[in-house]
Amino acid sequence: MEILYLLIPLSVVLVFLIGVIFWWSVRSGQFDDLEGPAHRILLDDDSPGAVDGPPVPR
């Protein structure tokens, strides 16, 4: 029974901490664009001249 005096306040503090971390992540824009980076990887331009320098005339 005495363990409840420790576990209940500890769980309240843990829930409050998780809520603060979630609130911070929402406010800082962590969930703004969930699909953009995944599509950017799939549609990446892997041509040799894209990163190394000027485009090669064809």
PDB file of N, CA, C, O and CB in Angstrom:
ATOM      1  N   MET A   1       0.820  -1.199   0.000  1.00  0.00           N
ATOM      2  CA  MET A   1       0.000   0.000   0.000  1.00  0.00           C
ATOM      3  C   MET A   1       0.861   1.258   0.000  1.00  0.00           C
ATOM      4  O   MET A   1       0.490   2.264  -0.605  1.00  0.00           O
ATOM      5  CB  MET A   1      -0.932   0.001   1.203  1.00  0.00           C
ATOM      6  N   GLU A   2       2.013   1.208   0.677  1.00  0.00           N
ATOM      7  CA  GLU A   2       2.868   2.393   0.745  1.00  0.00           C
ATOM      8  C   GLU A   2       3.486   2.736  -0.606  1.00  0.00           C
ATOM      9  O   GLU A   2       3.840   3.889  -0.854  1.00  0.00           O
ATOM     10  CB  GLU A   2       3.965   2.183   1.771  1.00  0.00           C
ATOM     11  N   ILE A   3       3.616   1.741  -1.477  1.00  0.00           N
ATOM     12  CA  ILE A   3       4.210   1.996  -2.782  1.00  0.00           C
ATOM     13  C   ILE A   3       3.334   2.924  -3.618  1.00  0.00           C
ATOM     14  O   ILE A   3       3.841   3.614  -4.502  1.00  0.00           O
ATOM     15  CB  ILE A   3       4.440   0.684  -3.522  1.00  0.00           C
ATOM     16  N   LEU A   4       2.029   2.951  -3.354  1.00  0.00           N
ATOM     17  CA  LEU A   4       1.139   3.854  -4.087  1.00  0.00           C
ATOM     18  C   LEU A   4       1.471   5.316  -3.821  1.00  0.00           C
ATOM     19  O   LEU A   4       1.256   6.168  -4.684  1.00  0.00           O
ATOM     20  CB  LEU A   4      -0.312   3.580  -3.714  1.00  0.00           C
ATOM     21  N   TYR A   5       1.988   5.610  -2.649  1.00  0.00           N
ATOM     22  CA  TYR A   5       2.384   6.988  -2.335  1.00  0.00           C
ATOM     23  C   TYR A   5       3.563   7.440  -3.197  1.00  0.00           C
ATOM     24  O   TYR A   5       3.780   8.638  -3.378  1.00  0.00           O
ATOM     25  CB  TYR A   5       2.748   7.112  -0.848  1.00  0.00           C
ATOM     26  N   LEU A   6       4.307   6.498  -3.719  1.00  0.00           N
ATOM     27  CA  LEU A   6       5.410   6.816  -4.626  1.00  0.00           C
ATOM     28  C   LEU A   6       4.967   6.740  -6.085  1.00  0.00           C
ATOM     29  O   LEU A   6       5.316   7.605  -6.888  1.00  0.00           O
ATOM     30  CB  LEU A   6       6.587   5.867  -4.387  1.00  0.00           C
ATOM     31  N   LEU A   7       4.208   5.719  -6.425  1.00  0.00           N
ATOM     32  CA  LEU A   7       3.874   5.483  -7.829  1.00  0.00           C
ATOM     33  C   LEU A   7       2.883   6.489  -8.401  1.00  0.00           C
ATOM     34  O   LEU A   7       3.001   6.864  -9.568  1.00  0.00           O
ATOM     35  CB  LEU A   7       3.317   4.105  -7.984  1.00  0.00           C
ATOM     36  N   ILE A   8       1.923   6.928  -7.623  1.00  0.00           N
ATOM     37  CA  ILE A   8       0.931   7.877  -8.146  1.00  0.00           C
ATOM     38  C   ILE A   8       1.568   9.228  -8.468  1.00  0.00           C
ATOM     39  O   ILE A   8       1.343   9.727  -9.571  1.00  0.00           O
ATOM     40  CB  ILE A   8      -0.209   8.066  -7.136  1.00  0.00           C
ATOM     41  N   PRO A   9       2.352   9.858  -7.577  1.00  0.00           N
ATOM     42  CA  PRO A   9       3.005  11.111  -7.962  1.00  0.00           C
ATOM     43  C   PRO A   9       4.019  10.928  -9.089  1.00  0.00           C
ATOM     44  O   PRO A   9       4.174  11.811  -9.933  1.00  0.00           O
ATOM     45  CB  PRO A   9       3.692  11.719  -6.761  1.00  0.00           C
ATOM     46  N   LEU A  10       4.708   9.786  -9.106  1.00  0.00           N
ATOM     47  CA  LEU A  10       5.667   9.527 -10.176  1.00  0.00           C
ATOM     48  C   LEU A  10       4.963   9.418 -11.528  1.00  0.00           C
ATOM     49  O   LEU A  10       5.468   9.926 -12.529  1.00  0.00           O
ATOM     50  CB  LEU A  10       6.458   8.245  -9.886  1.00  0.00           C
ATOM     51  N   SER A  11       3.818   8.770 -11.566  1.00  0.00           N
ATOM     52  CA  SER A  11       3.082   8.654 -12.828  1.00  0.00           C
ATOM     53  C   SER A  11       2.523  10.001 -13.274  1.00  0.00           C
ATOM     54  O   SER A  11       2.486  10.281 -14.473  1.00  0.00           O
ATOM     55  CB  SER A  11       1.945   7.640 -12.686  1.00  0.00           C
ATOM     56  N   VAL A  12       2.090  10.838 -12.339  1.00  0.00           N
ATOM     57  CA  VAL A  12       1.596  12.172 -12.693  1.00  0.00           C
ATOM     58  C   VAL A  12       2.725  13.019 -13.279  1.00  0.00           C
ATOM     59  O   VAL A  12       2.528  13.729 -14.264  1.00  0.00           O
ATOM     60  CB  VAL A  12       0.985  12.873 -11.456  1.00  0.00           C
ATOM     61  N   VAL A  13       3.905  12.940 -12.671  1.00  0.00           N
ATOM     62  CA  VAL A  13       5.062  13.683 -13.194  1.00  0.00           C
ATOM     63  C   VAL A  13       5.446  13.166 -14.569  1.00  0.00           C
ATOM     64  O   VAL A  13       5.778  13.958 -15.451  1.00  0.00           O
ATOM     65  CB  VAL A  13       6.265  13.575 -12.234  1.00  0.00           C
ATOM     66  N   LEU A  14       5.408  11.860 -14.771  1.00  0.00           N
ATOM     67  CA  LEU A  14       5.748  11.276 -16.070  1.00  0.00           C
ATOM     68  C   LEU A  14       4.755  11.704 -17.153  1.00  0.00           C
ATOM     69  O   LEU A  14       5.163  12.036 -18.266  1.00  0.00           O
ATOM     70  CB  LEU A  14       5.785   9.748 -15.970  1.00  0.00           C
ATOM     71  N   VAL A  15       3.475  11.698 -16.842  1.00  0.00           N
ATOM     72  CA  VAL A  15       2.463  12.139 -17.810  1.00  0.00           C
ATOM     73  C   VAL A  15       2.649  13.618 -18.139  1.00  0.00           C
ATOM     74  O   VAL A  15       2.525  14.015 -19.297  1.00  0.00           O
ATOM     75  CB  VAL A  15       1.038  11.888 -17.262  1.00  0.00           C
ATOM     76  N   PHE A  16       2.944  14.432 -17.134  1.00  0.00           N
ATOM     77  CA  PHE A  16       3.191  15.853 -17.373  1.00  0.00           C
ATOM     78  C   PHE A  16       4.416  16.055 -18.259  1.00  0.00           C
ATOM     79  O   PHE A  16       4.395  16.897 -19.157  1.00  0.00           O
ATOM     80  CB  PHE A  16       3.374  16.594 -16.044  1.00  0.00           C
ATOM     81  N   LEU A  17       5.475  15.300 -18.020  1.00  0.00           N
ATOM     82  CA  LEU A  17       6.695  15.407 -18.823  1.00  0.00           C
ATOM     83  C   LEU A  17       6.447  14.995 -20.269  1.00  0.00           C
ATOM     84  O   LEU A  17       6.923  15.653 -21.194  1.00  0.00           O
ATOM     85  CB  LEU A  17       7.805  14.545 -18.219  1.00  0.00           C
ATOM     86  N   ILE A  18       5.713  13.922 -20.464  1.00  0.00           N
ATOM     87  CA  ILE A  18       5.383  13.484 -21.827  1.00  0.00           C
ATOM     88  C   ILE A  18       4.520  14.530 -22.527  1.00  0.00           C
ATOM     89  O   ILE A  18       4.705  14.783 -23.718  1.00  0.00           O
ATOM     90  CB  ILE A  18       4.653  12.119 -21.801  1.00  0.00           C
ATOM     91  N   GLY A  19       3.592  15.134 -21.816  1.00  0.00           N
ATOM     92  CA  GLY A  19       2.764  16.187 -22.410  1.00  0.00           C
ATOM     93  C   GLY A  19       3.578  17.404 -22.814  1.00  0.00           C
ATOM     94  O   GLY A  19       3.335  17.985 -23.872  1.00  0.00           O
ATOM     95  N   VAL A  20       4.544  17.800 -21.989  1.00  0.00           N
ATOM     96  CA  VAL A  20       5.398  18.946 -22.321  1.00  0.00           C
ATOM     97  C   VAL A  20       6.255  18.647 -23.543  1.00  0.00           C
ATOM     98  O   VAL A  20       6.410  19.498 -24.418  1.00  0.00           O
ATOM     99  CB  VAL A  20       6.294  19.317 -21.127  1.00  0.00           C
ATOM    100  N   ILE A  21       6.811  17.442 -23.605  1.00  0.00           N
ATOM    101  CA  ILE A  21       7.627  17.079 -24.773  1.00  0.00           C
ATOM    102  C   ILE A  21       6.777  17.036 -26.031  1.00  0.00           C
ATOM    103  O   ILE A  21       7.225  17.496 -27.081  1.00  0.00           O
ATOM    104  CB  ILE A  21       8.313  15.719 -24.555  1.00  0.00           C
ATOM    105  N   PHE A  22       5.569  16.500 -25.959  1.00  0.00           N
ATOM    106  CA  PHE A  22       4.686  16.468 -27.127  1.00  0.00           C
ATOM    107  C   PHE A  22       4.289  17.875 -27.549  1.00  0.00           C
ATOM    108  O   PHE A  22       4.271  18.181 -28.741  1.00  0.00           O
ATOM    109  CB  PHE A  22       3.433  15.637 -26.831  1.00  0.00           C
ATOM    110  N   TRP A  23       3.973  18.734 -26.585  1.00  0.00           N
ATOM    111  CA  TRP A  23       3.604  20.115 -26.894  1.00  0.00           C
ATOM    112  C   TRP A  23       4.772  20.841 -27.566  1.00  0.00           C
ATOM    113  O   TRP A  23       4.565  21.589 -28.521  1.00  0.00           O
ATOM    114  CB  TRP A  23       3.173  20.862 -25.611  1.00  0.00           C
ATOM    115  N   TRP A  24       5.987  20.628 -27.079  1.00  0.00           N
ATOM    116  CA  TRP A  24       7.155  21.264 -27.681  1.00  0.00           C
ATOM    117  C   TRP A  24       7.349  20.786 -29.116  1.00  0.00           C
ATOM    118  O   TRP A  24       7.658  21.591 -29.996  1.00  0.00           O
ATOM    119  CB  TRP A  24       8.413  20.974 -26.849  1.00  0.00           C
ATOM    120  N   SER A  25       7.173  19.485 -29.367  1.00  0.00           N
ATOM    121  CA  SER A  25       7.382  18.968 -30.714  1.00  0.00           C
ATOM    122  C   SER A  25       6.332  19.483 -31.690  1.00  0.00           C
ATOM    123  O   SER A  25       6.642  19.723 -32.857  1.00  0.00           O
ATOM    124  CB  SER A  25       7.370  17.452 -30.697  1.00  0.00           C
ATOM    125  N   VAL A  26       5.106  19.656 -31.237  1.00  0.00           N
ATOM    126  CA  VAL A  26       4.066  20.199 -32.111  1.00  0.00           C
ATOM    127  C   VAL A  26       4.343  21.667 -32.407  1.00  0.00           C
ATOM    128  O   VAL A  26       4.197  22.107 -33.547  1.00  0.00           O
ATOM    129  CB  VAL A  26       2.670  20.035 -31.470  1.00  0.00           C
ATOM    130  N   ARG A  27       4.740  22.423 -31.399  1.00  0.00           N
ATOM    131  CA  ARG A  27       5.008  23.852 -31.590  1.00  0.00           C
ATOM    132  C   ARG A  27       6.249  24.108 -32.447  1.00  0.00           C
ATOM    133  O   ARG A  27       6.323  25.132 -33.126  1.00  0.00           O
ATOM    134  CB  ARG A  27       5.174  24.529 -30.241  1.00  0.00           C
ATOM    135  N   SER A  28       7.223  23.197 -32.428  1.00  0.00           N
ATOM    136  CA  SER A  28       8.449  23.423 -33.183  1.00  0.00           C
ATOM    137  C   SER A  28       8.348  22.916 -34.618  1.00  0.00           C
ATOM    138  O   SER A  28       9.303  23.057 -35.381  1.00  0.00           O
ATOM    139  CB  SER A  28       9.611  22.757 -32.489  1.00  0.00           C
ATOM    140  N   GLY A  29       7.209  22.327 -35.003  1.00  0.00           N
ATOM    141  CA  GLY A  29       7.000  21.939 -36.394  1.00  0.00           C
ATOM    142  C   GLY A  29       7.479  20.545 -36.736  1.00  0.00           C
ATOM    143  O   GLY A  29       7.744  20.265 -37.905  1.00  0.00           O
ATOM    144  N   GLN A  30       7.598  19.670 -35.772  1.00  0.00           N
ATOM    145  CA  GLN A  30       8.066  18.311 -36.038  1.00  0.00           C
ATOM    146  C   GLN A  30       7.061  17.505 -36.856  1.00  0.00           C
ATOM    147  O   GLN A  30       7.455  16.561 -37.541  1.00  0.00           O
ATOM    148  CB  GLN A  30       8.351  17.596 -34.732  1.00  0.00           C
ATOM    149  N   PHE A  31       5.787  17.849 -36.804  1.00  0.00           N
ATOM    150  CA  PHE A  31       4.757  17.079 -37.489  1.00  0.00           C
ATOM    151  C   PHE A  31       4.157  17.838 -38.667  1.00  0.00           C
ATOM    152  O   PHE A  31       3.059  17.502 -39.111  1.00  0.00           O
ATOM    153  CB  PHE A  31       3.664  16.699 -36.516  1.00  0.00           C
ATOM    154  N   ASP A  32       4.839  18.841 -39.179  1.00  0.00           N
ATOM    155  CA  ASP A  32       4.282  19.641 -40.267  1.00  0.00           C
ATOM    156  C   ASP A  32       4.180  18.857 -41.573  1.00  0.00           C
ATOM    157  O   ASP A  32       3.115  18.822 -42.189  1.00  0.00           O
ATOM    158  CB  ASP A  32       5.127  20.879 -40.481  1.00  0.00           C
ATOM    159  N   ASP A  33       5.266  18.232 -41.998  1.00  0.00           N
ATOM    160  CA  ASP A  33       5.279  17.528 -43.274  1.00  0.00           C
ATOM    161  C   ASP A  33       5.828  16.130 -43.050  1.00  0.00           C
ATOM    162  O   ASP A  33       7.042  15.940 -42.978  1.00  0.00           O
ATOM    163  CB  ASP A  33       6.121  18.294 -44.335  1.00  0.00           C
ATOM    164  N   LEU A  34       4.951  15.164 -42.942  1.00  0.00           N
ATOM    165  CA  LEU A  34       5.387  13.793 -42.677  1.00  0.00           C
ATOM    166  C   LEU A  34       5.714  13.018 -43.946  1.00  0.00           C
ATOM    167  O   LEU A  34       6.493  12.067 -43.895  1.00  0.00           O
ATOM    168  CB  LEU A  34       4.324  13.060 -41.904  1.00  0.00           C
ATOM    169  N   GLU A  35       5.139  13.401 -45.082  1.00  0.00           N
ATOM    170  CA  GLU A  35       5.340  12.642 -46.311  1.00  0.00           C
ATOM    171  C   GLU A  35       6.376  13.268 -47.236  1.00  0.00           C
ATOM    172  O   GLU A  35       6.884  12.584 -48.125  1.00  0.00           O
ATOM    173  CB  GLU A  35       4.037  12.506 -47.040  1.00  0.00           C
ATOM    174  N   GLY A  36       6.702  14.529 -47.061  1.00  0.00           N
ATOM    175  CA  GLY A  36       7.633  15.207 -47.958  1.00  0.00           C
ATOM    176  C   GLY A  36       9.013  14.583 -48.027  1.00  0.00           C
ATOM    177  O   GLY A  36       9.494  14.318 -49.128  1.00  0.00           O
ATOM    178  N   PRO A  37       9.677  14.335 -46.899  1.00  0.00           N
ATOM    179  CA  PRO A  37      11.005  13.722 -46.975  1.00  0.00           C
ATOM    180  C   PRO A  37      10.994  12.333 -47.611  1.00  0.00           C
ATOM    181  O   PRO A  37      11.941  11.976 -48.312  1.00  0.00           O
ATOM    182  CB  PRO A  37      11.600  13.631 -45.594  1.00  0.00           C
ATOM    183  N   ALA A  38       9.956  11.552 -47.386  1.00  0.00           N
ATOM    184  CA  ALA A  38       9.892  10.216 -47.986  1.00  0.00           C
ATOM    185  C   ALA A  38       9.758  10.310 -49.504  1.00  0.00           C
ATOM    186  O   ALA A  38      10.385   9.534 -50.226  1.00  0.00           O
ATOM    187  CB  ALA A  38       8.714   9.417 -47.399  1.00  0.00           C
ATOM    188  N   HIS A  39       8.960  11.237 -49.991  1.00  0.00           N
ATOM    189  CA  HIS A  39       8.815  11.408 -51.435  1.00  0.00           C
ATOM    190  C   HIS A  39      10.068  12.019 -52.038  1.00  0.00           C
ATOM    191  O   HIS A  39      10.413  11.708 -53.178  1.00  0.00           O
ATOM    192  CB  HIS A  39       7.601  12.280 -51.752  1.00  0.00           C
ATOM    193  N   ARG A  40      10.752  12.877 -51.304  1.00  0.00           N
ATOM    194  CA  ARG A  40      11.967  13.492 -51.799  1.00  0.00           C
ATOM    195  C   ARG A  40      13.059  12.448 -52.030  1.00  0.00           C
ATOM    196  O   ARG A  40      13.834  12.576 -52.978  1.00  0.00           O
ATOM    197  CB  ARG A  40      12.451  14.557 -50.824  1.00  0.00           C
ATOM    198  N   ILE A  41      13.137  11.428 -51.194  1.00  0.00           N
ATOM    199  CA  ILE A  41      14.121  10.364 -51.385  1.00  0.00           C
ATOM    200  C   ILE A  41      13.798   9.567 -52.639  1.00  0.00           C
ATOM    201  O   ILE A  41      14.699   9.233 -53.409  1.00  0.00           O
ATOM    202  CB  ILE A  41      14.166   9.435 -50.157  1.00  0.00           C
ATOM    203  N   LEU A  42      12.530   9.259 -52.852  1.00  0.00           N
ATOM    204  CA  LEU A  42      12.142   8.455 -54.009  1.00  0.00           C
ATOM    205  C   LEU A  42      12.312   9.205 -55.311  1.00  0.00           C
ATOM    206  O   LEU A  42      12.611   8.590 -56.334  1.00  0.00           O
ATOM    207  CB  LEU A  42      10.715   8.002 -53.873  1.00  0.00           C
ATOM    208  N   LEU A  43      12.132  10.513 -55.306  1.00  0.00           N
ATOM    209  CA  LEU A  43      12.197  11.308 -56.532  1.00  0.00           C
ATOM    210  C   LEU A  43      13.531  12.028 -56.673  1.00  0.00           C
ATOM    211  O   LEU A  43      13.613  13.026 -57.389  1.00  0.00           O
ATOM    212  CB  LEU A  43      11.065  12.317 -56.561  1.00  0.00           C
ATOM    213  N   ASP A  44      14.571  11.550 -56.011  1.00  0.00           N
ATOM    214  CA  ASP A  44      15.881  12.186 -56.039  1.00  0.00           C
ATOM    215  C   ASP A  44      16.480  12.091 -57.439  1.00  0.00           C
ATOM    216  O   ASP A  44      16.375  11.060 -58.104  1.00  0.00           O
ATOM    217  CB  ASP A  44      16.821  11.541 -55.004  1.00  0.00           C
ATOM    218  N   ASP A  45      17.111  13.184 -57.878  1.00  0.00           N
ATOM    219  CA  ASP A  45      17.753  13.221 -59.184  1.00  0.00           C
ATOM    220  C   ASP A  45      19.183  12.725 -59.033  1.00  0.00           C
ATOM    221  O   ASP A  45      20.027  13.406 -58.451  1.00  0.00           O
ATOM    222  CB  ASP A  45      17.718  14.655 -59.791  1.00  0.00           C
ATOM    223  N   ASP A  46      19.450  11.537 -59.560  1.00  0.00           N
ATOM    224  CA  ASP A  46      20.775  10.934 -59.424  1.00  0.00           C
ATOM    225  C   ASP A  46      21.632  11.089 -60.665  1.00  0.00           C
ATOM    226  O   ASP A  46      22.555  10.302 -60.873  1.00  0.00           O
ATOM    227  CB  ASP A  46      20.640   9.482 -59.098  1.00  0.00           C
ATOM    228  N   SER A  47      21.356  12.073 -61.484  1.00  0.00           N
ATOM    229  CA  SER A  47      22.187  12.251 -62.670  1.00  0.00           C
ATOM    230  C   SER A  47      23.582  12.720 -62.251  1.00  0.00           C
ATOM    231  O   SER A  47      23.711  13.432 -61.255  1.00  0.00           O
ATOM    232  CB  SER A  47      21.538  13.265 -63.653  1.00  0.00           C
ATOM    233  N   PRO A  48      24.632  12.335 -62.992  1.00  0.00           N
ATOM    234  CA  PRO A  48      26.007  12.639 -62.573  1.00  0.00           C
ATOM    235  C   PRO A  48      26.315  14.122 -62.482  1.00  0.00           C
ATOM    236  O   PRO A  48      27.120  14.510 -61.635  1.00  0.00           O
ATOM    237  CB  PRO A  48      26.969  12.007 -63.520  1.00  0.00           C
ATOM    238  N   GLY A  49      25.725  14.963 -63.297  1.00  0.00           N
ATOM    239  CA  GLY A  49      26.045  16.375 -63.298  1.00  0.00           C
ATOM    240  C   GLY A  49      25.233  17.188 -62.306  1.00  0.00           C
ATOM    241  O   GLY A  49      25.444  18.396 -62.192  1.00  0.00           O
ATOM    242  N   ALA A  50      24.330  16.577 -61.600  1.00  0.00           N
ATOM    243  CA  ALA A  50      23.439  17.326 -60.719  1.00  0.00           C
ATOM    244  C   ALA A  50      24.161  17.882 -59.503  1.00  0.00           C
ATOM    245  O   ALA A  50      23.832  18.979 -59.051  1.00  0.00           O
ATOM    246  CB  ALA A  50      22.297  16.448 -60.272  1.00  0.00           C
ATOM    247  N   VAL A  51      25.131  17.164 -58.963  1.00  0.00           N
ATOM    248  CA  VAL A  51      25.786  17.593 -57.732  1.00  0.00           C
ATOM    249  C   VAL A  51      27.232  17.980 -57.979  1.00  0.00           C
ATOM    250  O   VAL A  51      27.760  18.878 -57.323  1.00  0.00           O
ATOM    251  CB  VAL A  51      25.715  16.496 -56.683  1.00  0.00           C
ATOM    252  N   ASP A  52      27.877  17.304 -58.929  1.00  0.00           N
ATOM    253  CA  ASP A  52      29.324  17.458 -59.113  1.00  0.00           C
ATOM    254  C   ASP A  52      29.739  18.762 -59.757  1.00  0.00           C
ATOM    255  O   ASP A  52      30.865  19.210 -59.540  1.00  0.00           O
ATOM    256  CB  ASP A  52      29.839  16.343 -59.933  1.00  0.00           C
ATOM    257  N   GLY A  53      28.906  19.369 -60.513  1.00  0.00           N
ATOM    258  CA  GLY A  53      29.310  20.608 -61.167  1.00  0.00           C
ATOM    259  C   GLY A  53      28.284  21.028 -62.199  1.00  0.00           C
ATOM    260  O   GLY A  53      27.110  20.667 -62.109  1.00  0.00           O
ATOM    261  N   PRO A  54      28.738  21.798 -63.186  1.00  0.00           N
ATOM    262  CA  PRO A  54      27.802  22.255 -64.213  1.00  0.00           C
ATOM    263  C   PRO A  54      27.312  21.080 -65.057  1.00  0.00           C
ATOM    264  O   PRO A  54      27.986  20.054 -65.154  1.00  0.00           O
ATOM    265  CB  PRO A  54      28.463  23.319 -65.111  1.00  0.00           C
ATOM    266  N   PRO A  55      26.133  21.236 -65.668  1.00  0.00           N
ATOM    267  CA  PRO A  55      25.582  20.143 -66.472  1.00  0.00           C
ATOM    268  C   PRO A  55      26.450  19.860 -67.696  1.00  0.00           C
ATOM    269  O   PRO A  55      27.062  20.766 -68.261  1.00  0.00           O
ATOM    270  CB  PRO A  55      24.153  20.475 -66.911  1.00  0.00           C
ATOM    271  N   VAL A  56      26.493  18.611 -68.088  1.00  0.00           N
ATOM    272  CA  VAL A  56      27.285  18.179 -69.239  1.00  0.00           C
ATOM    273  C   VAL A  56      26.432  18.346 -70.489  1.00  0.00           C
ATOM    274  O   VAL A  56      25.316  17.830 -70.551  1.00  0.00           O
ATOM    275  CB  VAL A  56      27.769  16.694 -69.079  1.00  0.00           C
ATOM    276  N   PRO A  57      26.961  19.078 -71.506  1.00  0.00           N
ATOM    277  CA  PRO A  57      26.169  19.243 -72.760  1.00  0.00           C
ATOM    278  C   PRO A  57      26.026  17.909 -73.475  1.00  0.00           C
ATOM    279  O   PRO A  57      26.959  17.106 -73.500  1.00  0.00           O
ATOM    280  CB  PRO A  57      26.839  20.283 -73.714  1.00  0.00           C
ATOM    281  N   ARG A  58      24.852  17.677 -74.059  1.00  0.00           N
ATOM    282  CA  ARG A  58      24.604  16.421 -74.755  1.00  0.00           C
ATOM    283  C   ARG A  58      24.370  16.652 -76.210  1.00  0.00           C
ATOM    284  O   ARG A  58      24.144  15.701 -76.957  1.00  0.00           O
ATOM    285  CB  ARG A  58      23.433  15.698 -74.160  1.00  0.00           C
TER     286      ARG A  58
END
